[in-house]
């Protein structure tokens, strides 16, 4: 899978590092990141897990060899 911005503890650490360097507020940095995602927000760990569970389930038995973007539309391409 190809995850985009997913709000995890690690992303919180990255945001804290960015705000320490820039002097911006945490809220401003989150808003900046959210502005880069066409869906308008970061994903949640549960949303990523839902895709992983689907791909691991019998419902996806005919799915193979794909790199699935789970990124709220950040990667804009046509295949």
C-alpha positions as CSV (number, residue, x, y, z in Angstrom):
1,X,0.0,0.0,0.0
2,X,1.0,3.6,-0.6
3,X,0.0,5.6,2.5
4,X,-0.3,9.3,2.4
5,X,-0.6,11.6,5.4
6,X,-2.1,9.4,8.2
7,X,-2.4,11.0,11.6
8,X,-0.3,8.8,13.8
9,X,2.1,9.3,16.7
10,X,5.0,9.5,14.2
11,X,3.2,12.2,12.2
12,X,2.6,14.1,15.4
13,X,6.4,13.9,16.1
14,X,7.1,15.3,12.6
15,X,4.6,18.1,13.1
16,X,6.2,18.9,16.5
17,X,9.6,19.0,14.8
18,X,8.3,21.3,12.0
19,X,6.7,23.7,14.4
20,X,9.8,23.9,16.6
21,X,11.8,24.9,13.5
22,X,9.2,27.3,12.0
23,X,7.7,28.8,15.1
24,X,4.2,28.1,13.7
25,X,1.5,26.6,15.8
26,X,0.6,22.9,15.7
27,X,-2.8,23.8,14.4
28,X,-1.3,25.9,11.5
29,X,1.0,23.1,10.5
30,X,-1.8,20.6,10.5
31,X,-3.9,23.0,8.4
32,X,-1.0,23.3,6.0
33,X,-0.7,19.5,5.6
34,X,-4.5,19.1,5.3
35,X,-4.4,21.7,2.5
36,X,-2.1,19.4,0.5
37,X,-4.6,16.6,0.6
38,X,-7.5,16.8,-1.9
39,X,-9.8,15.2,0.5
40,X,-9.0,18.1,2.9
41,X,-7.7,16.1,5.9
42,X,-5.2,13.5,6.9
43,X,-6.3,9.9,7.0
44,X,-6.8,8.0,10.3
45,X,-5.1,4.8,11.3
46,X,-8.5,3.1,11.2
47,X,-9.0,4.1,7.5
48,X,-5.6,2.6,6.6
49,X,-6.4,-0.5,8.7
50,X,-9.7,-0.9,6.9
51,X,-7.9,-1.1,3.5
52,X,-5.3,-3.6,5.0
53,X,-8.1,-5.8,6.4
54,X,-9.9,-5.7,3.0
55,X,-6.8,-6.7,1.1
56,X,-6.2,-9.5,3.6
57,X,-9.8,-10.8,3.4
58,X,-11.4,-13.3,1.0
59,X,-13.2,-10.3,-0.6
60,X,-9.9,-9.4,-2.2
61,X,-9.0,-12.9,-3.4
62,X,-8.8,-11.8,-7.0
63,X,-6.7,-8.7,-6.2
64,X,-3.0,-9.1,-6.8
65,X,0.1,-7.1,-7.9
66,X,-1.3,-3.7,-7.1
67,X,0.2,-0.8,-5.2
68,X,-2.9,0.8,-3.7
69,X,-2.8,4.5,-2.8
70,X,-4.4,5.2,0.5
71,X,-3.7,8.9,0.4
72,X,-6.9,11.0,0.1
73,X,-6.1,11.8,-3.5
74,X,-2.5,13.2,-3.1
75,X,-1.1,11.2,-6.0
76,X,-3.0,12.4,-9.1
77,X,-2.2,10.2,-12.0
78,X,-3.9,8.1,-14.7
79,X,-3.0,4.5,-15.2
